Amino acid sequence: MTGSNQTPLLLRAAQGQAVERPPVWMMRQAGRYMKAYRDLREKYPSFRDRSEIPEVAIEVSLQPWRAFQPDGVILFSDIVTPLPGMGVAMDIAEGKGPMIDAPIRTQAQIDALSTLNPDESMPYIRQILGALRAEVGNQSTVLGFVGAPWTLAAYIVEGKGSKTYAIIKNMAFSQPAMLHSLLSKIADNIAIYVRHQIDCGAQVVQLFDSWAGQLSPQDYRTFALPYQQQIVRQVKQTHPDTPLILLVSGSAGLLEIMGESGVDIISVDWSVDMADARRRLGPSMKVQGNVDPGVLFGSKAVIRDRIMTPLKKQVAKGISSTSATAFYRVPPKKTARTSLKSVNRSTS
């Protein structure tokens, strides 16, 4: 936390400034680990209600900030939230995730997709982000987030979450031109959405390409990277100073390619050593991550050791505090202030 007249710690780190310690935040802050959230979920059982009714989403977003005072407060939402505004009807089923009413499988369906107008299709986003900025002031950084084109296309084409991604990979390898047209349309719309979140109050925006880790490096370069770059290029044209983060699940084999996306920060998971990730990404790229959340089952001493080890390795290799900035995301439990790592918990 910083003084009232200072730029928040996480934002300073994301901008590449030297900071006194790694910022601490929770990638998925709200969730059932908090009684307040469980109580609210009883009253609002629909995820879309909890994330789209402004006063409810604001309360959910602030619950963990009030409890733990992390350096970041993240918008309570979902990566599929903008899809209805693009003409893709969907719902978010409890325990199942996003469900697409009519999966996109033809060029005619792709051609029928509309251009996103966030204030028209998602008016609550402006109200939620504005309220979060007003509430936290300069004490924490307000983060927005969006889904990246490959991951959103996977939901749109498959119709729901998948373990094999057989349908979209069939499209990729048998009808690549059609898939590229879909990915490009999604990228243009997500660029609009990122700029909208920034205009509404987000100070940093994270781009989730969760399922791109299911691609080979060759296919990542073909179907994921160009559309990440398309988003970053459009956003940086109008908002050059807003830091962008890229997260890909299971990204150990893709780090160098992710570094070509144009983002400011790469999210690193626990499958790669932090010092090795720093070496592979280069001194100009900032990183966040990367302790296995299973470590939270350990003692406080074990947790603390796992948190400090990546930083010690970077210091030993002579990496400066600016270039070695690491964003640790707090686990949702009462020991959160002494253990600094992310947990991919479902918010449902």
SULUR-V883898 format. One record per backbone hydrogen bond with DSSP energy under -1.0 kcal/mol. CO is the residue of the C=O (numbers start at 0). NH is the residue of the N-H. Records with the same first field share a line. If there is no record, write none. Layout:
BEGIN
CO = NH, NH
END
This chain:
BEGIN
2 = 5
7 = 11
8 = 12
9 = 13
10 = 14
11 = 16
12 = 15
22 = 327
23 = 70
30 = 33
33 = 37
34 = 38
35 = 39
36 = 40
37 = 41
38 = 42
39 = 43
45 = 49
46 = 50
47 = 51
48 = 52
52 = 56
53 = 57
54 = 58
55 = 59
56 = 60
57 = 61
58 = 62
61 = 65
62 = 66
63 = 67
64 = 68
70 = 140
72 = 142
77 = 80
79 = 82
82 = 85, 87
83 = 86
85 = 113
88 = 100
90 = 98
92 = 95, 96
96 = 92
98 = 90
105 = 109
106 = 110
107 = 111
109 = 112
116 = 119, 120
117 = 121
121 = 124
122 = 126
123 = 127
124 = 128
125 = 129
126 = 130
127 = 131
128 = 132
129 = 133
130 = 134
131 = 135
132 = 136
135 = 138
140 = 72
141 = 202, 203
142 = 74
143 = 205
145 = 207
147 = 151
148 = 152
149 = 153
150 = 154
151 = 155
152 = 156
153 = 157
154 = 158
155 = 103
158 = 99
164 = 168
165 = 169
166 = 170
167 = 171
168 = 172
169 = 173
170 = 174
174 = 178
175 = 179
176 = 180
177 = 181
178 = 182
179 = 183
180 = 184
181 = 185
182 = 186
183 = 187
184 = 188
185 = 189
186 = 190
187 = 191
188 = 192
189 = 193
190 = 194
191 = 195
192 = 196
193 = 197
194 = 198
195 = 199
196 = 201
197 = 200
203 = 143
204 = 244
205 = 145
206 = 246
207 = 147
208 = 211
210 = 213
211 = 214
215 = 219
216 = 220
217 = 221
218 = 222
219 = 223, 224
223 = 227
224 = 228
225 = 229
226 = 230
227 = 231
228 = 232
229 = 233
230 = 234
231 = 235
232 = 236
234 = 238
238 = 241
242 = 204
243 = 263, 264
244 = 206
245 = 266
246 = 208
250 = 253
253 = 257
254 = 258
256 = 259
257 = 260
263 = 285
264 = 245
265 = 287
268 = 271
272 = 276
273 = 277
274 = 278
275 = 279
276 = 280
277 = 281
281 = 284
285 = 265
287 = 267
291 = 294
292 = 295
293 = 296
294 = 297
298 = 302
299 = 303
300 = 304
301 = 305
302 = 306
303 = 307
304 = 308
307 = 311
308 = 312
309 = 313
310 = 314
311 = 315
312 = 316
313 = 318
314 = 317
319 = 323
321 = 324
324 = 286
326 = 288
327 = 24
330 = 332
332 = 335
334 = 337
342 = 344
END
